[in-house]
Structure formats: structure tokens, C-alpha cells
Amino acid sequence: MNPQYAEGLPPSWNKFARFFSALGDRYRQKILLTFEPGEELCVNQIANLFEVSRPAISHHLKVLKEAEWLLCEKRGKEVYYRVNYAYCAAVLGDVHEFVKTKTPCNVSTAASQPTSGSGAIYAHD
């Protein structure tokens, strides 16, 4: 047991809460999935894809930006967003390392790997 964590999370875990909480909304998940690798999109381009208001899309983009899922750059009157893949990979790598350190040595890692039909999303180069 680790009773010290009942009092609060280690500071390094703050990023996990923001990162994964941002995925708690299906629109935010859909927004992230609309981006092609390396693609930059402005609010209007994203808003035109969904049947929700532009202010609602702006709110979702703000949440994703604050969680560091997205990077943004203002050009003229438009703000362009792109997925922060490097940060996403770093956070998921940290989670993976944490899980690896907590996994008993006698548990087969092959048994816990997702199968091709499991609905897992894999990146392609």
C-alpha cells in the first residue's frame, strides 16, 4: 500500500490528469482524429465538420490546448492548431514505463498485447 498518495498526487502526475481528462469528451476525441499527421487546421475548418457551434468548438480546442494535446499559432486573424504528437508520445511513454515497473515479472507481456481485432489504434509511418 502507498498511503502517501491518499493525500495527493505527485506533481509529475498533474500532466496525466489534464491529458486524459481532455479525452473525456467525444467531440474532443473526434476533433483530434480529424487531423492528418503534420496538418494544421483553423477553428473554422474544424467547426465546419461538426454540428455544434463555433464557440463550442473553440472551447474544446482550448481544453485540448491546455492539456497540451494541441499546439497553436496565430497567423493574422486566424489561429491554427496541430496535434502535439511529441508530447502525446512522451506522456504515453511515461504511463507505459509506470505500468512496466508495476507489472509482476511472472506476467507474460505477450498475453496483454492488444490483438489486431481489439479496436486498438496503431500509428503508421
Secondary structure, DSSP 8 states (H G I E B T S, - for coil): --GGGGT---GGGHHHHHHHHGGGSHHHHHHHHH--TT--EEHHHHHTTSSS-HHHHHHHHHHHHHTTSEEEEEETTEEEEEE-HHHHHHHHHHHHHHHHHHS-TTS-TGGGS--TTTT------
